[in-house]
Amino acid sequence: MPIAIRNSKIFITSEKLTKELAKEFTKYLNGGEFVFLYGEIGVGKTTFVKFFINELQTLNSLPKTEITSPTFNLLNEYQLKDLRIKHYDLFRISRKEDIKNLDIFEKDNKLITFIEWPKLLTDTHNIKSIDLTFSYLNDLNDRSVEIKI
């Protein structure tokens, strides 16, 4: 699936297309990145992260593990040989003060950080993020993702 990653909108109507996008995305992230995931509930944010991690597991000859939403525990962390992935879901956070103890902005060149519902984050001006905005289209029949770097 040839895609344009930088500042583009991609249609991901099926899980297959979401999987292809996530697979392609693994070629662009090496560590040290922050990926902000925007979009309504059920639009494909966690599914994208699942496919991304499973692809990296395959590329590193690791068994695929179950990738679940961190909605209730706020953070799921995965170790893929030398690379760590932190997957945050801030949906249940109601106060900005509650974010301080999460150490979200740990800077490490061997870490990729995915953050669902990043609107609560206030101190992002020093953080260079990749923003993925997932959207429903055509009365919820189709989906797209807009990528901004």
VMD Tcl script that builds the backbone (N, CA, C; Angstrom):
set m [mol new atoms 447]
animate dup $m
set s [atomselect $m all]
$s set {name element resname resid chain x y z} {
  {N N MET 1 A 0.851 -1.183 0.000}
  {CA C MET 1 A 0.000 0.000 0.000}
  {C C MET 1 A 0.890 1.237 0.000}
  {N N PRO 2 A 1.120 1.837 -1.128}
  {CA C PRO 2 A 1.895 3.072 -1.133}
  {C C PRO 2 A 1.064 4.194 -0.524}
  {N N ILE 3 A 1.643 4.879 0.431}
  {CA C ILE 3 A 0.929 5.969 1.076}
  {C C ILE 3 A 1.828 7.173 1.203}
  {N N ALA 4 A 1.205 8.318 1.295}
  {CA C ALA 4 A 1.927 9.542 1.613}
  {C C ALA 4 A 1.701 9.786 3.093}
  {N N ILE 5 A 2.742 9.716 3.881}
  {CA C ILE 5 A 2.592 9.848 5.326}
  {C C ILE 5 A 2.445 11.298 5.752}
  {N N ARG 6 A 3.235 12.189 5.228}
  {CA C ARG 6 A 3.281 13.564 5.724}
  {C C ARG 6 A 2.057 14.369 5.267}
  {N N ASN 7 A 1.299 14.868 6.257}
  {CA C ASN 7 A 0.172 15.756 6.004}
  {C C ASN 7 A -0.760 15.236 4.904}
  {N N SER 8 A -1.300 14.056 5.132}
  {CA C SER 8 A -2.176 13.470 4.137}
  {C C SER 8 A -3.409 12.880 4.804}
  {N N LYS 9 A -4.451 12.672 4.007}
  {CA C LYS 9 A -5.679 12.038 4.471}
  {C C LYS 9 A -5.814 10.722 3.725}
  {N N ILE 10 A -6.026 9.656 4.499}
  {CA C ILE 10 A -6.062 8.314 3.925}
  {C C ILE 10 A -7.377 7.662 4.316}
  {N N PHE 11 A -8.012 7.000 3.371}
  {CA C PHE 11 A -9.263 6.311 3.641}
  {C C PHE 11 A -8.965 4.897 4.129}
  {N N ILE 12 A -9.531 4.560 5.289}
  {CA C ILE 12 A -9.276 3.257 5.920}
  {C C ILE 12 A -10.616 2.597 6.271}
  {N N THR 13 A -11.447 2.426 5.264}
  {CA C THR 13 A -12.795 1.928 5.482}
  {C C THR 13 A -12.802 0.531 6.092}
  {N N SER 14 A -11.870 -0.306 5.748}
  {CA C SER 14 A -11.843 -1.671 6.270}
  {C C SER 14 A -10.681 -1.858 7.244}
  {N N GLU 15 A -10.773 -2.902 8.065}
  {CA C GLU 15 A -9.651 -3.241 8.955}
  {C C GLU 15 A -8.417 -3.581 8.140}
  {N N LYS 16 A -8.611 -4.159 6.978}
  {CA C LYS 16 A -7.474 -4.499 6.113}
  {C C LYS 16 A -6.692 -3.241 5.739}
  {N N LEU 17 A -7.396 -2.172 5.406}
  {CA C LEU 17 A -6.718 -0.923 5.056}
  {C C LEU 17 A -6.037 -0.302 6.277}
  {N N THR 18 A -6.672 -0.422 7.445}
  {CA C THR 18 A -6.047 0.067 8.679}
  {C C THR 18 A -4.769 -0.715 8.957}
  {N N LYS 19 A -4.810 -2.020 8.753}
  {CA C LYS 19 A -3.637 -2.870 8.963}
  {C C LYS 19 A -2.517 -2.500 7.989}
  {N N GLU 20 A -2.866 -2.252 6.740}
  {CA C GLU 20 A -1.863 -1.868 5.745}
  {C C GLU 20 A -1.224 -0.526 6.093}
  {N N LEU 21 A -2.037 0.414 6.570}
  {CA C LEU 21 A -1.500 1.712 6.975}
  {C C LEU 21 A -0.553 1.556 8.163}
  {N N ALA 22 A -0.960 0.778 9.156}
  {CA C ALA 22 A -0.113 0.563 10.327}
  {C C ALA 22 A 1.198 -0.110 9.926}
  {N N LYS 23 A 1.120 -1.076 9.037}
  {CA C LYS 23 A 2.327 -1.760 8.556}
  {C C LYS 23 A 3.266 -0.762 7.879}
  {N N GLU 24 A 2.713 0.085 7.045}
  {CA C GLU 24 A 3.522 1.101 6.361}
  {C C GLU 24 A 4.106 2.092 7.352}
  {N N PHE 25 A 3.341 2.423 8.366}
  {CA C PHE 25 A 3.758 3.390 9.382}
  {C C PHE 25 A 4.977 2.900 10.161}
  {N N THR 26 A 5.130 1.586 10.325}
  {CA C THR 26 A 6.281 1.059 11.059}
  {C C THR 26 A 7.604 1.437 10.397}
  {N N LYS 27 A 7.576 1.742 9.135}
  {CA C LYS 27 A 8.797 2.116 8.408}
  {C C LYS 27 A 9.274 3.524 8.775}
  {N N TYR 28 A 8.396 4.317 9.389}
  {CA C TYR 28 A 8.705 5.720 9.651}
  {C C TYR 28 A 9.051 6.031 11.103}
  {N N LEU 29 A 8.735 5.111 12.016}
  {CA C LEU 29 A 8.997 5.356 13.426}
  {C C LEU 29 A 10.122 4.445 13.908}
  {N N ASN 30 A 11.116 5.050 14.537}
  {CA C ASN 30 A 12.274 4.298 15.009}
  {C C ASN 30 A 12.478 4.391 16.510}
  {N N GLY 31 A 11.812 5.335 17.141}
  {CA C GLY 31 A 11.975 5.578 18.567}
  {C C GLY 31 A 12.123 7.065 18.817}
  {N N GLY 32 A 11.589 7.506 19.949}
  {CA C GLY 32 A 11.635 8.915 20.306}
  {C C GLY 32 A 10.417 9.688 19.847}
  {N N GLU 33 A 9.480 9.019 19.163}
  {CA C GLU 33 A 8.308 9.724 18.630}
  {C C GLU 33 A 7.131 9.694 19.605}
  {N N PHE 34 A 6.324 10.748 19.498}
  {CA C PHE 34 A 5.048 10.846 20.207}
  {C C PHE 34 A 3.957 10.898 19.149}
  {N N VAL 35 A 3.021 9.964 19.218}
  {CA C VAL 35 A 1.928 9.894 18.257}
  {C C VAL 35 A 0.632 10.179 19.005}
  {N N PHE 36 A -0.027 11.283 18.645}
  {CA C PHE 36 A -1.291 11.666 19.258}
  {C C PHE 36 A -2.420 11.126 18.379}
  {N N LEU 37 A -3.345 10.389 19.001}
  {CA C LEU 37 A -4.445 9.753 18.284}
  {C C LEU 37 A -5.763 10.433 18.673}
  {N N TYR 38 A -6.372 11.106 17.710}
  {CA C TYR 38 A -7.628 11.815 17.915}
  {C C TYR 38 A -8.751 11.049 17.220}
  {N N GLY 39 A -9.964 11.203 17.720}
  {CA C GLY 39 A -11.115 10.598 17.064}
  {C C GLY 39 A -12.117 10.067 18.068}
  {N N GLU 40 A -13.320 9.841 17.583}
  {CA C GLU 40 A -14.402 9.364 18.428}
  {C C GLU 40 A -14.145 7.930 18.900}
  {N N ILE 41 A -14.924 7.510 19.870}
  {CA C ILE 41 A -14.858 6.134 20.351}
  {C C ILE 41 A -15.204 5.191 19.207}
  {N N GLY 42 A -14.424 4.138 19.053}
  {CA C GLY 42 A -14.714 3.099 18.072}
  {C C GLY 42 A -14.290 3.394 16.652}
  {N N VAL 43 A -13.569 4.492 16.429}
  {CA C VAL 43 A -13.226 4.879 15.061}
  {C C VAL 43 A -11.964 4.186 14.549}
  {N N GLY 44 A -11.193 3.529 15.436}
  {CA C GLY 44 A -10.047 2.750 14.962}
  {C C GLY 44 A -8.704 3.107 15.558}
  {N N LYS 45 A -8.666 3.921 16.593}
  {CA C LYS 45 A -7.385 4.335 17.180}
  {C C LYS 45 A -6.629 3.132 17.772}
  {N N THR 46 A -7.285 2.383 18.631}
  {CA C THR 46 A -6.635 1.236 19.260}
  {C C THR 46 A -6.342 0.141 18.231}
  {N N THR 47 A -7.237 -0.038 17.279}
  {CA C THR 47 A -7.010 -1.033 16.223}
  {C C THR 47 A -5.746 -0.696 15.452}
  {N N PHE 48 A -5.533 0.569 15.152}
  {CA C PHE 48 A -4.319 0.999 14.464}
  {C C PHE 48 A -3.083 0.652 15.293}
  {N N VAL 49 A -3.106 0.969 16.588}
  {CA C VAL 49 A -1.969 0.674 17.466}
  {C C VAL 49 A -1.720 -0.833 17.529}
  {N N LYS 50 A -2.798 -1.604 17.607}
  {CA C LYS 50 A -2.669 -3.071 17.635}
  {C C LYS 50 A -1.941 -3.576 16.391}
  {N N PHE 51 A -2.381 -3.137 15.228}
  {CA C PHE 51 A -1.742 -3.574 13.987}
  {C C PHE 51 A -0.291 -3.091 13.908}
  {N N PHE 52 A -0.023 -1.900 14.387}
  {CA C PHE 52 A 1.340 -1.358 14.395}
  {C C PHE 52 A 2.255 -2.240 15.249}
  {N N ILE 53 A 1.829 -2.532 16.477}
  {CA C ILE 53 A 2.648 -3.350 17.380}
  {C C ILE 53 A 2.797 -4.766 16.847}
  {N N ASN 54 A 1.706 -5.354 16.352}
  {CA C ASN 54 A 1.791 -6.716 15.808}
  {C C ASN 54 A 2.738 -6.782 14.617}
  {N N GLU 55 A 2.774 -5.754 13.797}
  {CA C GLU 55 A 3.703 -5.728 12.661}
  {C C GLU 55 A 5.146 -5.663 13.155}
  {N N LEU 56 A 5.417 -4.838 14.158}
  {CA C LEU 56 A 6.772 -4.782 14.714}
  {C C LEU 56 A 7.162 -6.111 15.360}
  {N N GLN 57 A 6.213 -6.777 15.994}
  {CA C GLN 57 A 6.493 -8.095 16.561}
  {C C GLN 57 A 6.877 -9.069 15.450}
  {N N THR 58 A 6.143 -9.052 14.351}
  {CA C THR 58 A 6.457 -9.922 13.215}
  {C C THR 58 A 7.838 -9.603 12.650}
  {N N LEU 59 A 8.127 -8.323 12.466}
  {CA C LEU 59 A 9.424 -7.915 11.913}
  {C C LEU 59 A 10.590 -8.315 12.818}
  {N N ASN 60 A 10.328 -8.416 14.123}
  {CA C ASN 60 A 11.364 -8.790 15.085}
  {C C ASN 60 A 11.313 -10.262 15.472}
  {N N SER 61 A 10.577 -11.054 14.692}
  {CA C SER 61 A 10.446 -12.498 14.930}
  {C C SER 61 A 9.960 -12.801 16.348}
  {N N LEU 62 A 9.036 -12.001 16.822}
  {CA C LEU 62 A 8.430 -12.194 18.133}
  {C C LEU 62 A 6.998 -12.688 17.939}
  {N N PRO 63 A 6.491 -13.460 18.879}
  {CA C PRO 63 A 5.091 -13.884 18.745}
  {C C PRO 63 A 4.152 -12.691 18.887}
  {N N LYS 64 A 3.084 -12.710 18.111}
  {CA C LYS 64 A 2.081 -11.651 18.233}
  {C C LYS 64 A 1.348 -11.835 19.551}
  {N N THR 65 A 1.183 -10.727 20.259}
  {CA C THR 65 A 0.463 -10.756 21.521}
  {C C THR 65 A -0.859 -10.020 21.361}
  {N N GLU 66 A -1.742 -10.234 22.299}
  {CA C GLU 66 A -3.007 -9.513 22.285}
  {C C GLU 66 A -2.747 -8.062 22.682}
  {N N ILE 67 A -3.234 -7.148 21.890}
  {CA C ILE 67 A -3.082 -5.721 22.146}
  {C C ILE 67 A -4.469 -5.193 22.484}
  {N N THR 68 A -4.620 -4.715 23.700}
  {CA C THR 68 A -5.934 -4.234 24.142}
  {C C THR 68 A -5.886 -2.739 24.419}
  {N N SER 69 A -7.049 -2.173 24.535}
  {CA C SER 69 A -7.147 -0.757 24.853}
  {C C SER 69 A -6.745 -0.520 26.306}
  {N N PRO 70 A -5.946 0.513 26.558}
  {CA C PRO 70 A -5.580 0.838 27.939}
  {C C PRO 70 A -6.596 1.764 28.622}
  {N N THR 71 A -7.846 1.705 28.212}
  {CA C THR 71 A -8.860 2.615 28.744}
  {C C THR 71 A -8.963 2.549 30.259}
  {N N PHE 72 A -8.936 1.354 30.838}
  {CA C PHE 72 A -9.169 1.241 32.280}
  {C C PHE 72 A -7.896 1.352 33.103}
  {N N ASN 73 A -6.761 0.923 32.549}
  {CA C ASN 73 A -5.518 1.037 33.311}
  {C C ASN 73 A -4.660 2.213 32.847}
  {N N LEU 74 A -5.098 2.970 31.869}
  {CA C LEU 74 A -4.477 4.194 31.340}
  {C C LEU 74 A -3.228 3.949 30.505}
  {N N LEU 75 A -2.477 2.869 30.768}
  {CA C LEU 75 A -1.232 2.625 30.043}
  {C C LEU 75 A -1.020 1.134 29.837}
  {N N ASN 76 A -0.701 0.770 28.610}
  {CA C ASN 76 A -0.179 -0.557 28.295}
  {C C ASN 76 A 1.220 -0.345 27.739}
  {N N GLU 77 A 2.149 -1.181 28.171}
  {CA C GLU 77 A 3.532 -1.048 27.722}
  {C C GLU 77 A 3.986 -2.362 27.105}
  {N N TYR 78 A 4.744 -2.256 26.016}
  {CA C TYR 78 A 5.202 -3.422 25.276}
  {C C TYR 78 A 6.706 -3.303 25.043}
  {N N GLN 79 A 7.409 -4.405 25.209}
  {CA C GLN 79 A 8.847 -4.453 24.941}
  {C C GLN 79 A 9.071 -5.294 23.693}
  {N N LEU 80 A 9.688 -4.698 22.687}
  {CA C LEU 80 A 9.969 -5.380 21.426}
  {C C LEU 80 A 11.472 -5.339 21.194}
  {N N LYS 81 A 12.161 -6.287 21.796}
  {CA C LYS 81 A 13.619 -6.301 21.791}
  {C C LYS 81 A 14.127 -4.995 22.395}
  {N N ASP 82 A 14.826 -4.154 21.619}
  {CA C ASP 82 A 15.376 -2.914 22.163}
  {C C ASP 82 A 14.378 -1.744 22.171}
  {N N LEU 83 A 13.221 -1.933 21.605}
  {CA C LEU 83 A 12.244 -0.857 21.475}
  {C C LEU 83 A 11.087 -1.071 22.447}
  {N N ARG 84 A 10.709 0.017 23.150}
  {CA C ARG 84 A 9.531 -0.013 24.017}
  {C C ARG 84 A 8.426 0.802 23.364}
  {N N ILE 85 A 7.205 0.376 23.603}
  {CA C ILE 85 A 6.046 1.142 23.150}
  {C C ILE 85 A 5.152 1.364 24.353}
  {N N LYS 86 A 4.804 2.636 24.570}
  {CA C LYS 86 A 3.836 2.993 25.597}
  {C C LYS 86 A 2.569 3.438 24.875}
  {N N HIS 87 A 1.448 2.871 25.301}
  {CA C HIS 87 A 0.154 3.192 24.698}
  {C C HIS 87 A -0.760 3.697 25.802}
  {N N TYR 88 A -0.988 4.996 25.799}
  {CA C TYR 88 A -1.839 5.648 26.795}
  {C C TYR 88 A -3.237 5.867 26.228}
  {N N ASP 89 A -4.227 5.794 27.110}
  {CA C ASP 89 A -5.589 6.184 26.767}
  {C C ASP 89 A -6.072 7.103 27.887}
  {N N LEU 90 A -6.242 8.367 27.580}
  {CA C LEU 90 A -6.586 9.370 28.587}
  {C C LEU 90 A -8.086 9.629 28.679}
  {N N PHE 91 A -8.895 8.774 28.061}
  {CA C PHE 91 A -10.340 8.991 28.001}
  {C C PHE 91 A -10.961 9.146 29.385}
  {N N ARG 92 A -10.536 8.350 30.350}
  {CA C ARG 92 A -11.149 8.363 31.676}
  {C C ARG 92 A -10.604 9.460 32.585}
  {N N ILE 93 A -9.583 10.159 32.157}
  {CA C ILE 93 A -9.012 11.237 32.961}
  {C C ILE 93 A -9.948 12.445 32.889}
  {N N SER 94 A -10.334 12.945 34.026}
  {CA C SER 94 A -11.236 14.097 34.016}
  {C C SER 94 A -10.540 15.382 34.455}
  {N N ARG 95 A -9.408 15.246 35.149}
  {CA C ARG 95 A -8.704 16.443 35.621}
  {C C ARG 95 A -7.283 16.441 35.066}
  {N N LYS 96 A -6.848 17.568 34.576}
  {CA C LYS 96 A -5.498 17.687 34.029}
  {C C LYS 96 A -4.436 17.364 35.071}
  {N N GLU 97 A -4.736 17.611 36.329}
  {CA C GLU 97 A -3.766 17.342 37.405}
  {C C GLU 97 A -3.434 15.845 37.499}
  {N N ASP 98 A -4.375 14.994 37.099}
  {CA C ASP 98 A -4.176 13.549 37.193}
  {C C ASP 98 A -3.147 13.028 36.182}
  {N N ILE 99 A -2.811 13.835 35.210}
  {CA C ILE 99 A -1.871 13.413 34.173}
  {C C ILE 99 A -0.417 13.522 34.649}
  {N N LYS 100 A -0.153 14.378 35.599}
  {CA C LYS 100 A 1.222 14.662 36.025}
  {C C LYS 100 A 1.997 13.422 36.431}
  {N N ASN 101 A 1.370 12.465 37.074}
  {CA C ASN 101 A 2.064 11.281 37.575}
  {C C ASN 101 A 2.264 10.192 36.523}
  {N N LEU 102 A 1.788 10.403 35.313}
  {CA C LEU 102 A 1.868 9.363 34.294}
  {C C LEU 102 A 3.207 9.334 33.547}
  {N N ASP 103 A 4.033 10.365 33.684}
  {CA C ASP 103 A 5.334 10.430 32.990}
  {C C ASP 103 A 5.178 10.194 31.487}
  {N N ILE 104 A 4.204 10.870 30.905}
  {CA C ILE 104 A 3.894 10.671 29.492}
  {C C ILE 104 A 5.027 11.120 28.581}
  {N N PHE 105 A 5.684 12.195 28.933}
  {CA C PHE 105 A 6.674 12.764 28.012}
  {C C PHE 105 A 8.094 12.318 28.307}
  {N N GLU 106 A 8.242 11.062 28.669}
  {CA C GLU 106 A 9.573 10.477 28.839}
  {C C GLU 106 A 10.282 10.510 27.488}
  {N N LYS 107 A 11.465 11.076 27.481}
  {CA C LYS 107 A 12.227 11.166 26.235}
  {C C LYS 107 A 13.248 10.037 26.205}
  {N N ASP 108 A 13.109 9.196 25.189}
  {CA C ASP 108 A 13.966 8.029 25.041}
  {C C ASP 108 A 13.948 7.645 23.567}
  {N N ASN 109 A 15.112 7.522 22.978}
  {CA C ASN 109 A 15.199 7.172 21.561}
  {C C ASN 109 A 14.840 5.719 21.280}
  {N N LYS 110 A 14.577 4.960 22.317}
  {CA C LYS 110 A 14.152 3.565 22.164}
  {C C LYS 110 A 12.705 3.398 22.621}
  {N N LEU 111 A 11.925 4.487 22.537}
  {CA C LEU 111 A 10.544 4.479 22.996}
  {C C LEU 111 A 9.655 5.189 21.983}
  {N N ILE 112 A 8.534 4.546 21.636}
  {CA C ILE 112 A 7.488 5.176 20.840}
  {C C ILE 112 A 6.282 5.305 21.761}
  {N N THR 113 A 5.706 6.500 21.833}
  {CA C THR 113 A 4.581 6.757 22.720}
  {C C THR 113 A 3.334 7.094 21.911}
  {N N PHE 114 A 2.296 6.284 22.072}
  {CA C PHE 114 A 0.991 6.533 21.473}
  {C C PHE 114 A 0.069 7.078 22.558}
  {N N ILE 115 A -0.651 8.151 22.268}
  {CA C ILE 115 A -1.542 8.754 23.254}
  {C C ILE 115 A -2.916 8.968 22.625}
  {N N GLU 116 A -3.898 8.200 23.111}
  {CA C GLU 116 A -5.275 8.410 22.704}
  {C C GLU 116 A -5.895 9.470 23.603}
  {N N TRP 117 A -6.726 10.317 23.032}
  {CA C TRP 117 A -7.397 11.411 23.742}
  {C C TRP 117 A -6.374 12.410 24.310}
  {N N PRO 118 A -5.485 12.939 23.498}
  {CA C PRO 118 A -4.438 13.836 24.001}
  {C C PRO 118 A -4.892 15.261 24.289}
  {N N LYS 119 A -6.158 15.572 24.102}
  {CA C LYS 119 A -6.625 16.949 24.306}
  {C C LYS 119 A -6.414 17.448 25.728}
  {N N LEU 120 A -6.311 16.549 26.688}
  {CA C LEU 120 A -6.100 16.961 28.076}
  {C C LEU 120 A -4.664 17.406 28.354}
  {N N LEU 121 A -3.766 17.087 27.468}
  {CA C LEU 121 A -2.365 17.443 27.679}
  {C C LEU 121 A -2.189 18.936 27.476}
  {N N THR 122 A -1.519 19.572 28.414}
  {CA C THR 122 A -1.363 21.022 28.326}
  {C C THR 122 A 0.048 21.441 27.942}
  {N N ASP 123 A 1.038 20.716 28.363}
  {CA C ASP 123 A 2.422 21.124 28.119}
  {C C ASP 123 A 3.011 20.398 26.911}
  {N N THR 124 A 2.395 20.579 25.759}
  {CA C THR 124 A 2.865 19.888 24.558}
  {C C THR 124 A 3.652 20.800 23.624}
  {N N HIS 125 A 3.871 22.049 24.022}
  {CA C HIS 125 A 4.539 22.987 23.112}
  {C C HIS 125 A 5.996 22.597 22.840}
  {N N ASN 126 A 6.621 21.849 23.710}
  {CA C ASN 126 A 8.000 21.406 23.476}
  {C C ASN 126 A 8.063 20.004 22.875}
  {N N ILE 127 A 6.915 19.434 22.604}
  {CA C ILE 127 A 6.844 18.072 22.092}
  {C C ILE 127 A 6.504 18.116 20.609}
  {N N LYS 128 A 7.340 17.483 19.820}
  {CA C LYS 128 A 7.036 17.341 18.403}
  {C C LYS 128 A 6.246 16.041 18.262}
  {N N SER 129 A 5.009 16.173 17.823}
  {CA C SER 129 A 4.149 14.994 17.732}
  {C C SER 129 A 3.746 14.721 16.291}
  {N N ILE 130 A 3.367 13.490 16.073}
  {CA C ILE 130 A 2.716 13.087 14.839}
  {C C ILE 130 A 1.242 12.945 15.215}
  {N N ASP 131 A 0.378 13.690 14.559}
  {CA C ASP 131 A -1.038 13.685 14.900}
  {C C ASP 131 A -1.814 12.850 13.888}
  {N N LEU 132 A -2.536 11.869 14.398}
  {CA C LEU 132 A -3.416 11.051 13.571}
  {C C LEU 132 A -4.846 11.338 14.002}
  {N N THR 133 A -5.641 11.872 13.094}
  {CA C THR 133 A -7.036 12.177 13.393}
  {C C THR 133 A -7.923 11.214 12.612}
  {N N PHE 134 A -8.559 10.312 13.348}
  {CA C PHE 134 A -9.444 9.310 12.768}
  {C C PHE 134 A -10.854 9.886 12.709}
  {N N SER 135 A -11.531 9.684 11.586}
  {CA C SER 135 A -12.872 10.245 11.413}
  {C C SER 135 A -13.806 9.238 10.751}
  {N N TYR 136 A -15.079 9.342 11.127}
  {CA C TYR 136 A -16.131 8.606 10.434}
  {C C TYR 136 A -16.583 9.423 9.235}
  {N N LEU 137 A -16.993 8.733 8.186}
  {CA C LEU 137 A -17.512 9.381 6.985}
  {C C LEU 137 A -18.795 8.664 6.564}
  {N N ASN 138 A -19.614 9.304 5.764}
  {CA C ASN 138 A -20.793 8.678 5.155}
  {C C ASN 138 A -21.667 7.950 6.173}
  {N N ASP 139 A -22.162 8.680 7.151}
  {CA C ASP 139 A -23.049 8.109 8.174}
  {C C ASP 139 A -22.433 6.893 8.858}
  {N N LEU 140 A -21.184 6.992 9.216}
  {CA C LEU 140 A -20.433 5.973 9.955}
  {C C LEU 140 A -20.099 4.733 9.130}
  {N N ASN 141 A -20.313 4.768 7.826}
  {CA C ASN 141 A -20.002 3.605 6.984}
  {C C ASN 141 A -18.535 3.523 6.603}
  {N N ASP 142 A -17.870 4.642 6.550}
  {CA C ASP 142 A -16.476 4.689 6.135}
  {C C ASP 142 A -15.665 5.439 7.187}
  {N N ARG 143 A -14.334 5.271 7.094}
  {CA C ARG 143 A -13.434 5.963 8.013}
  {C C ARG 143 A -12.241 6.501 7.244}
  {N N SER 144 A -11.635 7.520 7.836}
  {CA C SER 144 A -10.391 8.054 7.270}
  {C C SER 144 A -9.466 8.436 8.420}
  {N N VAL 145 A -8.225 8.632 8.091}
  {CA C VAL 145 A -7.271 9.151 9.058}
  {C C VAL 145 A -6.478 10.245 8.369}
  {N N GLU 146 A -6.336 11.359 9.069}
  {CA C GLU 146 A -5.533 12.463 8.563}
  {C C GLU 146 A -4.239 12.491 9.369}
  {N N ILE 147 A -3.129 12.565 8.687}
  {CA C ILE 147 A -1.819 12.530 9.323}
  {C C ILE 147 A -1.179 13.907 9.201}
  {N N LYS 148 A -0.777 14.447 10.358}
  {CA C LYS 148 A -0.070 15.737 10.369}
  {C C LYS 148 A 1.221 15.580 11.138}
  {N N ILE 149 A 2.288 15.996 10.509}
  {CA C ILE 149 A 3.609 15.918 11.131}
  {C C ILE 149 A 4.116 17.326 11.359}
}
mol reanalyze $m
mol bondsrecalc $m
mol representation Tube
mol addrep $m
